[in-house]
Amino acid sequence: MRLPVSPVLLLAFCLLVFAAATNSHDGDINLDGALDVADLLWGLQDLQGSRTLLPEEACHADVAPLVSGVPEPDGLFNTGDLAVLLRMLFADLRFGTPGNQFNIGDSIGEGEAAYGVVGQSYHQVVWSTGFDMGDDVNSLNERFESNAPEDYYENNSSRDGIFNLAKSGAEMADFVSQAQGVIAAASLTPSGQAGMVTVFLGSNDVCAPSLVEMTDPELFEYQFKAGLDKLASSDVTRTAQVHVSGLPAIYWLWNAKHSNLLCRWIIWPFVPCENLLGGPRDDCANSTSREDPDMIYPGDGSNCVRRKQFHAAIRDTYNPILSRVVEEYRQSGALPNARFTDIFGVKFDDIHVNDDDCFHPSEAGHALLAENEWSRTHWGHPAAACTP
């Protein structure tokens, strides 16, 4: 099999143009803005030797191998890429910039207290559908608008009621109703379809008065599947790119503010996450232990141990449920473009937590989330960038 473009040259080219890239490995080989049979023809001609793809064309063609349902560019265009291209054309597989984006979530999805007012929502700053071009948050919405300004129907102040369905206090039990809201709201867009749905739920399921009062894992999984089933049951959402975010390491929110006396004694007693924030004084054995929530050290006090058990429950129980179930739905074809994004490794520092409730992400916190959510998608992979 002939390799028309050197893999080293192709990857170097992709990396070189990353800063100015406007699209990802999306199968649009002829760069006409659409994925269609013409792209398949160009790929076949290249493999047969009657056409030689230019570097930028080959970069868009490099859609295989697939790892966790997203392209992992290997610098080659071969029959493996052609097989994926066939799936993209005829089996509802999507990697390109979506036509729009809907947000399912809780208070984080509402940007609650991001600018420091407890109970106030700031949708404009949200990591996913945020639309304030003047803030420090480069949201997914703003990135898509920059990548494809003519094709992407972006969220803005007048459309936010359509695209942001998040509700403060929402738990996984609310996934179904928010999914139904997306299906209904999609009719208000030019395409009538949901291009992408971001799902960031579960924080209120794990935040509870005690460890035993966290949402039962089996119920959590049942409710998660019910929401996915709702998306899979409608032609409006079945082929949407469903971006399911894992739960963050909420432990770091406590760690970021643990030495703030106002947070510890005045504010946290009223924040409903007692299994993390109760007994807020640091009783870990030492600072090394406090900075290592994955291990219980000799001398760790009861509150420190409880917080680390809370951390472990997210890591070992709830995030694995999300990851496993998403993969099941993707593999079965029920939601062929559903993908799980693991952000558990993201660490929140003081600047990332607002100073009024000492718990929700600040503007800087949403910027941190946006960057890490994006960088873990195929769009944000440096080697996945191509020229227009």
Buried (B, 14 or more C-beta within 10 A) or exposed (E): EEBBBBBEEBBBBBBEBBEEBBBBBBBBBBBEEEBEEEBBEBBEBBBEEEBEBBBBBBBBBBBBEBEBBBBBBBBBBBEBBBEBBBBBBEEBBBBBBBBBBBBBBBBBBBBBBBBBEBEEBBBBBBBBBBBBEEBEBBBBBBBBBBBBEEBBBBBBEEBBEBBBBBBBEBBBBBBBBBBBBBBEBBEEBEBEBBBBBBBBBBBBBBBBEEBEEBBEBEEBBEBBBBBBBBBBBBEBBBBBBBBBBBBBBBBBBBBBBBEBEEBBEEBBEEBEBBBBBBBBEBBBBEEEBBEEBEEBBEEBBEBBBBBBEBBBBBBEBBBBBBBEBBBBBBEEEBBBBBBBBBBEEBEBEBBBBBBBBBBBBBBBBBBBBBBBBBEBBBBBBEBBBBBB
